[in-house]
Amino acid sequence: MSLHQASFRVRHECPYRELSEAYPDVTIREWYLDDCQVLEITSTTAPTDELLEEIRRLGTVLHQSTDADGLHVVTRSCLCTLEGSLIDRFEAYDCLYQPPTVHRQGWEHYTVVAFDEGDVRALLRDLDADRNVEVLSKTAVDERRIPHSMLAPVDSLFDDLTDRQLAALRLALDAGYYEQPRRTSIRDLAGRTSVSRSTFEEHLRKAENKLLSGAGQFLRLLTAAGAEDPLDVDPAAAAERRAD
């Protein structure tokens, strides 16, 4: 199974894009967190007071420096919501978004990866229906080469886990439950808590299931890029064994 990567740029209403349009020397790289965005803002020229004021309006400044290479600012912002965003539309077409979004000279630059080239084409047609879209590249991803930028946001992997499920997972990990051979058991782990063995095991199993489900799309991408199956899985043989 091959992978398909597309890079494109769009124009739509967004304060980050608009800032990059007003200041052509500015580049904004945007990473999405659970409830905010982290922005890395750079400029090849010395910043004006007006530009610095515009940047402060975007959110909380975490770092700011100016040297011979120009301006470098990192901010934490909550101006844009993911609900109904382009990221949601990527997921609707089974396209995996590769952060960061890059805002430059009035354009938003995105890269996505998909298993099916048809999904990429359908996504681009959908975006073109209500936005100004320019496709920059469409390529097949080389076997065994997954882009380093395809990193799962850590917080998204744990979004659906409750506090008790997270605590059970952390306790099991720290106590060596996942080592080979195991250094502890479910009964021993439950004995360190105030809940019963069955309740602790339920928290742990649900945490494991949710974590693997969240990481599944990235696992499939990694294994799909391989030229050979290291386990030499034979679906027909597996079906015969189940029938026996």
Disulfide bonds with the S-S distance in Angstrom:
none
